[in-house]
Amino acid sequence: MDQGIPEEVLQNSELMKDLAEVAKDMALLKGVLMRIQESPNGSELVTYAPFTLFPTPLPKALYHQAVAVQPLFNTLVDKISQDSHFLQEALASTIAVDEFTARLFRIHQQVLEEGRAQSIFLGINRSDYMVDRKADGSTSLKQIEINTIAASFGGLSSATPEIHRHVLRVAGRIQDSQRVMDNNPAKGLAKGIIKAWELYGAEKAVVLFVVEEKQRNIFDQRFVENEIWARNIPVIRRRFGQVSKTGLLDKDRRLFVEGKEVAVLYFRNGYDPENYSSEQDWEARLMMERSRAVKCPDISTQLVGTKKVQQVLAKPGVLERFLPEQPQAVEQIRATFAGLYTLDPGPEGDRTVQMALESPDRFVLKPQREGGGNNIYGSEICATLQNSEDRMAYILMDKLHPAPTNNCLLRRDAPVKMSSCVPELGVFGVYVRQVNDLVMNQCAGHLLRSKSTEHSDGGVVAGVAVLDNPLLF
């Protein structure tokens, strides 16, 4: 493992088993927990969230590049969310074939036609990257996607550094333990929510976490929630169905749920078609969007996170449209873009299809979905593009080639064994805008996840990736 844990440590199977037990117990002590699959809505049975035994080497320069560019991405996302003409142009082909994106877009249009009631806007984004290695050995930071809704694991990743430091100390790697950085996204994310609540200006109003039916990842959210409670700001957790039954707008479009005024809506749900189980759920989302409450994200910002917008932003001249007097910012953002290609009808889209059919292993086919496990690879790209009349629902992206390293992935009921793994770096960004003034814009910490090279795609909750920490070199 280059710049990482020596092979003599990794090859010592008895030491690995001992360290794994130490690591699991430390995870339980630090609250790095998930509810078990069999009991997703009860905390009587919990386990440690999956994580790596050791932190993973990551080039220091690329880490700092990702942190430095995050406030620029925050600004970009915020500016795009205010440009309804751009969103309509960018998503026109997608909403023609993707009903879920179309449904979100119709809510966006309805809110605009009625006139936005909210004047305070809160964004919590996570920009995800891989370190791409070229044939000559050179490396570069390339963005996979930007998440503008329900960006997870800011909570649990606030508690993982101490686990890896402890494991390294027990392994006799005290100097390496000092290379594991402090990281507290939970505090940073809560800071944005608290600022939005303060600007809303209603002392008795609550922060509402809009949550999923199955809440295995509740402890990740509790880290953020508890930071808000520490400021004596009340937090409630409700599902779409509960908001539908008890929610209402008053004549000033203030939102009340169960009689409590809502200042901030923090969506940890609503990013996937399956999150809306009934028409009542969609009506609840519309009611929330029509309200004065600060939405995180509002519907326009959620649309900015679609893969189609990501692909359009990579076209020449588009970044300049939003950052016309910031050529250096444009350069910094564009440097992170991988190759992105349209599948819209016409000659350019036809060329993309032909390119993908000729060399499918060079690419990833991405639908407009969040949450991990949705991408298409290899021969399945050919099958999808040959048989699909709805190719506009996807974008094509260059496949990246991160350098694998050896590590142990610790999961409940899985044997302790060495795996070849690749990491993915996420950087959290938080911003708050009041009317036209950006009153907060900052990087709020990082998330590193690793997965075995056996798997092409999938997140932590999907059971593929695991939590990790960068070991900078």
Helices and strands as residue ranges (DSSP letters): H 7-10, H 13-30, E 33-35, E 46-48, E 51-52, E 56-58, H 60-81, H 84-95, H 99-114, E 120-133, E 139-147, G 156-158, H 160-170, H 174-177, H 185-200, E 206-210, H 218-229, E 235-238, H 240-246, E 247-249, E 255-257, E 260-267, G 273-275, H 279-290, E 294-296, H 299-304, H 307-313, H 318-322, H 327-334, E 340-341, H 347-358, G 360-362, E 363-367, E 376-377, H 379-387, G 391-393, E 394-398, E 405-410, E 418-434, E 437-452, E 466-468, E 470-472
